Structure formats: structure tokens, C-alpha cells
Amino acid sequence: MTAPRLRPVLPGLALAAAALLSACAGTGGTDGPTDVSSGRFIYFADAAVFEPCTGGRLPVAQEAAYIDLQRAYLDAAPGPAEPVLARLDGRVEVRPSMEGPDRPHLIVDQVVSVGAGDCP
């Protein structure tokens, strides 16, 4: 299986997408079963960001199991805009952005756990 090609929109986003895709390599990738990823999740003012433990930063699309992640965050976060450690099944897909060209987003398929802590 080959990883999907992503257009490099912004260097940081391209690196984050590559890191998340790399973490998924060999275990189903983005076009088969989804994979467990760990990282810091931050939600504030209707904007959600996932920072994989492998590095980078991705916006989180508000679709699929996103609402489950948001609810778990609101229960677990120590305060507004404070990060939590999230383990989830997800994939990276290009989606329209609020401003500018399309870019990679994290699509959450299933929330495994959300709680206090940081990446190892």
C-alpha cells in the first residue's frame, strides 16, 4: 500500500501530515482500517488541533467521530484551551480550510482515550 500524496500547502502542515501518515504506515494506512494515534488535542472557540506525538500539528475536521473527541475533551481538560493526551483511530485527508487553499486535516474515526498527560 502506498500513502496518499498530499500537496504541500504550508511546510509545517505537510510535515505534520507526513509524520501522521508515517506513524500509520504498515498498519492499514489511510485507505484501509484506521490506526491508533496518540497526541495532544486542543480545542478552543470552535477550532480543534491535534499534535501527534511524532511531531507536527493538524487541524481536526468536524466530521465522523469528532463530536465524541470534543465531548471527551470538555470532560477531561483542566481548563479552556488546555491540551489533553488523546489516543484515537484516525486518518489524514485533505479538506477545505476556512481561509486559503485546501490542506490536510485529521479525521477522527474513533476515540480510544482522552485524559491528563503528555506525549512520552
N, CA, C and O of each residue as an XYZ file, in Angstrom:
480
protein
N       0.828     -1.174      0.000
C       0.000      0.000      0.000
C       0.873      1.238      0.000
O       1.882      1.291      0.703
N       0.502      2.206     -0.762
C       1.245      3.461     -0.785
C       0.427      4.535     -0.106
O      -0.800      4.560     -0.198
N       1.126      5.417      0.577
C       0.457      6.518      1.260
C      -0.042      7.509      0.219
O       0.593      7.684     -0.821
N      -1.176      8.163      0.487
C      -1.681      9.136     -0.474
C      -0.722     10.312     -0.590
O      -0.027     10.658      0.365
N      -0.694     10.918     -1.764
C       0.145     12.101     -1.962
C      -0.622     13.319     -1.485
O      -1.782     13.518     -1.844
N       0.029     14.122     -0.682
C      -0.580     15.341     -0.179
C       0.160     16.529     -0.769
O       1.389     16.541     -0.830
N      -0.592     17.516     -1.197
C       0.029     18.741     -1.690
C       0.633     19.494     -0.523
O      -0.053     19.726      0.472
N       1.907     19.885     -0.614
C       2.470     20.698      0.465
C       1.898     22.112      0.411
O       2.227     22.886     -0.488
N       1.054     22.441      1.364
C       0.428     23.757      1.399
C       1.290     24.691      2.232
O       1.713     25.749      1.765
N       1.540     24.296      3.449
C       2.435     25.023      4.336
C       3.434     23.997      4.865
O       3.030     22.888      5.215
N       4.711     24.325      4.934
C       5.706     23.336      5.348
C       5.354     22.634      6.648
O       5.510     21.416      6.736
N       4.888     23.348      7.654
C       4.556     22.728      8.936
C       3.428     21.725      8.819
O       3.485     20.660      9.433
N       2.407     22.042      8.044
C       1.283     21.127      7.872
C       1.698     19.904      7.070
O       1.278     18.788      7.372
N       2.516     20.110      6.056
C       2.978     18.980      5.259
C       3.803     18.037      6.130
O       3.679     16.818      6.010
N       4.640     18.588      7.002
C       5.439     17.746      7.892
C       4.555     17.004      8.881
O       4.792     15.830      9.165
N       3.534     17.681      9.410
C       2.618     17.026     10.350
C       1.873     15.894      9.673
O       1.732     14.811     10.240
N       1.398     16.137      8.470
C       0.685     15.091      7.730
C       1.608     13.934      7.432
O       1.209     12.776      7.562
N       2.836     14.220      7.034
C       3.801     13.158      6.740
C       4.111     12.350      7.992
O       4.232     11.127      7.925
N       4.240     13.021      9.136
C       4.524     12.321     10.382
C       3.371     11.404     10.769
O       3.595     10.268     11.187
N       2.148     11.885     10.635
C       0.994     11.062     10.989
C       0.849      9.904     10.016
O       0.555      8.783     10.432
N       1.051     10.156      8.721
C       0.988      9.075      7.738
C       2.085      8.052      7.987
O       1.866      6.849      7.841
N       3.258      8.526      8.361
C       4.373      7.627      8.649
C       4.038      6.750      9.851
O       4.355      5.561      9.862
N       3.405      7.330     10.854
C       3.022      6.555     12.030
C       2.010      5.474     11.672
O       1.947      4.438     12.334
N       1.219      5.710     10.629
C       0.210      4.754     10.206
C       0.771      3.693      9.259
O       0.130      2.664      9.042
N       1.937      3.922      8.701
C       2.493      3.021      7.686
C       2.612      1.599      8.218
O       3.042      1.371      9.348
N       2.226      0.666      7.386
C       2.360     -0.737      7.737
C       1.227     -1.284      8.580
O       1.214     -2.476      8.888
N       0.281     -0.450      8.958
C      -0.810     -0.944      9.791
C      -2.168     -0.602      9.202
O      -3.152     -0.493      9.933
N      -2.229     -0.436      7.908
C      -3.515     -0.163      7.298
C      -3.567      1.152      6.573
O      -4.341      1.303      5.628
N      -2.752      2.124      6.996
C      -2.695      3.404      6.297
C      -4.014      4.139      6.325
O      -4.859      3.915      7.192
N      -4.170      5.024      5.356
C      -5.356      5.872      5.364
C      -6.469      5.370      4.461
O      -7.561      5.937      4.472
N      -6.226      4.312      3.671
C      -7.295      3.842      2.804
C      -7.833      2.485      3.232
O      -8.627      1.882      2.511
N      -7.421      2.005      4.374
C      -7.906      0.742      4.921
C      -8.395      0.999      6.326
O      -8.887      2.088      6.622
N      -8.263     -0.005      7.212
C      -8.651      0.214      8.602
C      -7.857      1.383      9.184
O      -6.703      1.604      8.817
N      -8.477      2.117     10.079
C      -7.784      3.256     10.653
C      -6.833      2.785     11.742
O      -6.864      1.624     12.151
N      -5.987      3.697     12.207
C      -4.905      3.363     13.108
C      -4.970      4.204     14.364
O      -5.491      5.319     14.359
N      -4.430      3.651     15.448
C      -4.395      4.386     16.700
C      -3.240      5.375     16.655
O      -2.112      5.014     16.320
N      -3.525      6.590     16.987
C      -2.514      7.637     17.079
C      -2.640      8.303     18.437
O      -3.736      8.415     18.987
N      -1.523      8.739     18.967
C      -1.512      9.460     20.237
C      -0.993     10.862     19.997
O      -0.133     11.081     19.143
N      -1.518     11.802     20.751
C      -1.042     13.167     20.637
C      -1.804     14.103     21.550
O      -2.708     13.700     22.281
N      -1.415     15.351     21.487
C      -2.061     16.389     22.283
C      -3.219     16.952     21.476
O      -3.058     17.313     20.310
N      -4.395     17.025     22.105
C      -5.574     17.599     21.470
C      -5.922     18.879     22.202
O      -5.946     18.920     23.432
N      -6.194     19.930     21.430
C      -6.549     21.233     21.992
C      -7.788     21.732     21.271
O      -7.862     21.698     20.043
N      -8.758     22.196     22.044
C      -9.999     22.730     21.479
C     -10.254     24.098     22.092
O     -10.187     24.267     23.309
N     -10.547     25.077     21.236
C     -10.866     26.409     21.732
C     -11.635     27.173     20.660
O     -11.216     27.224     19.504
N     -12.745     27.758     21.044
C     -13.536     28.627     20.167
C     -13.844     27.969     18.824
O     -13.611     28.556     17.767
N     -14.362     26.765     18.876
C     -14.741     26.001     17.680
C     -13.577     25.655     16.763
O     -13.792     25.333     15.595
N     -12.357     25.713     17.266
C     -11.189     25.280     16.498
C     -10.521     24.142     17.258
O     -10.308     24.233     18.467
N     -10.193     23.078     16.546
C      -9.573     21.911     17.171
C      -8.268     21.589     16.455
O      -8.188     21.619     15.226
N      -7.245     21.278     17.253
C      -5.922     20.971     16.713
C      -5.410     19.700     17.370
O      -5.584     19.496     18.572
N      -4.773     18.842     16.567
C      -4.147     17.621     17.073
C      -2.659     17.700     16.771
O      -2.258     17.936     15.631
N      -1.839     17.499     17.808
C      -0.390     17.484     17.669
C       0.089     16.065     17.909
O       0.244     15.662     19.062
N       0.331     15.288     16.847
C       0.773     13.900     17.031
C       2.049     13.830     17.860
O       2.888     14.729     17.794
N       2.193     12.763     18.639
C       3.412     12.588     19.432
C       4.639     12.472     18.531
O       5.762     12.693     18.982
N       4.433     12.131     17.271
C       5.537     12.030     16.321
C       5.969     13.397     15.809
O       6.983     13.500     15.118
N       5.217     14.451     16.133
C       5.559     15.808     15.724
C       4.559     16.386     14.750
O       3.824     15.651     14.090
N       4.532     17.692     14.662
C       3.646     18.386     13.734
C       2.377     18.870     14.397
O       2.220     18.803     15.617
N       1.476     19.358     13.564
C       0.214     19.938     14.040
C      -0.795     19.859     12.907
O      -0.497     20.249     11.778
N      -1.978     19.360     13.198
C      -3.024     19.221     12.188
C      -4.341     19.781     12.697
O      -4.692     19.557     13.855
N      -5.080     20.503     11.862
C      -6.451     20.845     12.234
C      -7.290     19.567     12.229
O      -6.999     18.626     11.491
N      -8.324     19.544     13.052
C      -9.206     18.382     13.133
C     -10.513     18.720     12.436
O     -11.164     19.711     12.766
N     -10.892     17.893     11.473
C     -12.149     18.106     10.748
C     -13.324     17.822     11.671
O     -13.285     16.872     12.454
N     -14.356     18.631     11.585
C     -15.539     18.457     12.416
C     -16.524     17.529     11.718
O     -17.603     17.939     11.290
N     -16.117     16.259     11.616
C     -16.940     15.220     10.990
C     -16.597     13.888     11.630
O     -15.720     13.810     12.491
N     -17.287     12.849     11.209
C     -17.079     11.489     11.732
C     -17.218     11.516     13.258
O     -18.229     12.004     13.763
N     -16.235     11.009     14.002
C     -16.322     10.906     15.465
C     -15.751     12.134     16.173
O     -15.431     12.072     17.360
N     -15.625     13.234     15.461
C     -15.093     14.458     16.065
C     -15.872     14.860     17.309
O     -15.272     15.236     18.316
N     -17.199     14.788     17.257
C     -18.013     15.238     18.389
C     -17.709     14.418     19.644
O     -17.768     14.950     20.752
N     -17.384     13.132     19.487
C     -17.007     12.307     20.636
C     -15.703     12.812     21.259
O     -15.567     12.853     22.481
N     -14.744     13.196     20.407
C     -13.468     13.735     20.894
C     -13.692     15.072     21.590
O     -13.100     15.329     22.638
N     -14.527     15.912     21.030
C     -14.806     17.211     21.648
C     -15.451     17.029     23.024
O     -15.062     17.701     23.979
N     -16.414     16.144     23.133
C     -17.089     15.906     24.427
C     -16.107     15.349     25.455
O     -16.114     15.769     26.613
N     -15.257     14.398     25.034
C     -14.268     13.825     25.946
C     -13.285     14.902     26.401
O     -12.877     14.928     27.562
N     -12.909     15.787     25.481
C     -12.007     16.900     25.825
C     -12.654     17.798     26.878
O     -12.017     18.144     27.873
N     -13.903     18.174     26.667
C     -14.578     19.076     27.598
C     -14.688     18.460     28.987
O     -14.675     19.182     29.984
N     -14.797     17.125     29.065
C     -14.839     16.438     30.360
C     -13.460     16.343     31.014
O     -13.354     16.371     32.240
N     -12.399     16.230     30.198
C     -11.064     15.950     30.728
C     -10.140     17.158     30.852
O      -9.213     17.133     31.661
N     -10.365     18.197     30.084
C      -9.436     19.335     30.053
C      -9.415     20.070     31.386
O     -10.466     20.315     31.979
N      -8.219     20.426     31.862
C      -8.127     21.153     33.132
C      -8.622     22.589     33.036
O      -8.917     23.202     34.062
N      -8.721     23.141     31.827
C      -9.204     24.497     31.641
C      -9.367     24.784     30.158
O      -8.990     23.963     29.323
N      -9.927     25.945     29.822
C     -10.119     26.299     28.417
C      -8.789     26.332     27.654
O      -7.796     26.881     28.131
N      -8.795     25.743     26.478
C      -7.639     25.725     25.571
C      -6.430     25.006     26.157
O      -5.313     25.204     25.680
N      -6.624     24.180     27.175
C      -5.535     23.384     27.756
C      -5.462     22.050     27.019
O      -6.497     21.442     26.748
N      -4.256     21.585     26.692
C      -4.130     20.318     25.966
C      -4.409     19.101     26.843
O      -4.199     19.122     28.056
N      -4.888     18.038     26.192
C      -5.037     16.735     26.836
C      -4.365     15.701     25.939
O      -4.167     15.936     24.747
N      -4.019     14.564     26.518
C      -3.451     13.476     25.732
C      -4.603     12.640     25.184
O      -5.446     12.152     25.937
N      -4.628     12.483     23.865
C      -5.697     11.725     23.212
C      -5.100     10.559     22.439
O      -4.085     10.704     21.757
N      -5.739      9.410     22.554
C      -5.435      8.251     21.707
C      -6.677      8.025     20.875
O      -7.791      7.969     21.396
N      -6.475      7.895     19.575
C      -7.632      7.778     18.700
C      -7.312      6.992     17.442
O      -6.149      6.816     17.078
N      -8.355      6.526     16.789
C      -8.254      5.945     15.460
C      -8.577      7.077     14.504
O      -9.612      7.729     14.640
N      -7.706      7.315     13.542
C      -7.961      8.403     12.620
C      -7.103      8.312     11.384
O      -6.284      7.405     11.235
N      -7.307      9.270     10.495
C      -6.572      9.315      9.232
C      -6.435     10.774      8.804
O      -7.121     11.656      9.320
N      -5.549     11.005      7.864
C      -5.344     12.358      7.346
C      -5.930     12.431      5.947
O      -5.632     11.600      5.089
N      -6.767     13.435      5.728
C      -7.341     13.684      4.410
C      -7.344     15.177      4.142
O      -7.449     15.981      5.068
N      -7.231     15.540      2.886
C      -7.265     16.949      2.510
C      -8.712     17.426      2.545
O      -9.614     16.786      2.005
N      -8.905     18.568      3.196
C     -10.224     19.170      3.328
C     -10.101     20.672      3.045
O      -9.015     21.240      3.157
N     -11.216     21.312      2.679
C     -11.190     22.772      2.516
C     -10.872     23.430      3.858
O     -11.320     22.964      4.906
N     -10.106     24.502      3.820
C      -9.821     25.235      5.048
C     -10.689     26.487      5.088
O     -11.236     26.907      4.068
N     -10.807     27.072      6.257
C     -11.635     28.270      6.411
C     -11.085     29.421      5.568
O     -11.841     30.215      5.009
N      -9.773     29.492      5.490
C      -9.120     30.526      4.698
C      -7.993     29.877      3.909
O      -7.283     29.019      4.434
N      -7.823     30.271      2.676
C      -6.722     29.756      1.882
C      -7.059     28.440      1.199
O      -8.217     28.025      1.151
N      -6.023     27.792      0.672
C      -6.227     26.560     -0.088
C      -6.560     25.360      0.810
O      -6.402     25.418      2.029
N      -7.017     24.289      0.189
C      -7.281     23.048      0.910
C      -6.003     22.590      1.599
O      -4.898     22.878      1.139
N      -6.170     21.861      2.726
C      -4.994     21.368      3.448
C      -5.327     20.092      4.203
O      -6.501     19.773      4.391
N      -4.301     19.351      4.642
C      -4.536     18.109      5.384
C      -5.233     18.372      6.720
O      -4.897     19.314      7.437
N      -6.209     17.521      7.037
C      -6.921     17.555      8.313
C      -6.919     16.151      8.898
O      -6.846     15.163      8.166
N      -7.000     16.070     10.210
C      -7.187     14.790     10.875
C      -8.676     14.477     10.889
O      -9.489     15.307     11.298
N      -9.031     13.272     10.439
C     -10.405     12.782     10.524
C     -10.416     11.754     11.655
O      -9.700     10.756     11.584
N     -11.206     11.981     12.682
C     -11.285     11.073     13.828
C     -12.346     10.024     13.542
O     -13.511     10.354     13.321
N     -11.937      8.753     13.548
C     -12.887      7.665     13.349
C     -13.400      7.102     14.669
O     -14.558      6.698     14.772
N     -12.527      7.077     15.683
C     -12.937      6.561     16.993
C     -12.009      7.115     18.065
O     -10.796      7.188     17.870
N     -12.581      7.500     19.184
C     -11.794      7.965     20.333
C     -11.484      6.739     21.185
O     -12.390      6.001     21.571
N     -10.208      6.525     21.476
C      -9.779      5.412     22.324
C      -9.730      5.876     23.764
O     -10.311      5.236     24.641
N      -9.036      6.996     24.026
C      -8.983      7.554     25.384
C      -8.583      9.010     25.324
O      -7.909      9.448     24.392
N      -9.010      9.761     26.338
C      -8.649     11.167     26.480
C      -8.434     11.416     27.964
O      -9.265     11.036     28.789
N      -7.318     12.055     28.303
C      -7.063     12.331     29.706
C      -5.829     13.188     29.909
O      -5.237     13.702     28.961
N      -5.463     13.325     31.165
C      -4.282     14.105     31.506
C      -3.034     13.391     31.018
O      -3.025     12.172     30.846
N      -2.000     14.154     30.801
C      -0.730     13.571     30.399
C      -0.167     14.273     29.186
O      -0.766     15.201     28.642
N       0.996     13.810     28.778
C       1.667     14.377     27.614
C       2.329     13.249     26.855
O       2.407     12.121     27.341
N       2.802     13.555     25.671
C       3.464     12.549     24.854
C       4.711     12.030     25.570
O       5.409     12.785     26.247
N       4.978     10.742     25.414
C       6.183     10.172     26.058
C       7.446     10.710     25.416
O       8.549     10.345     25.824
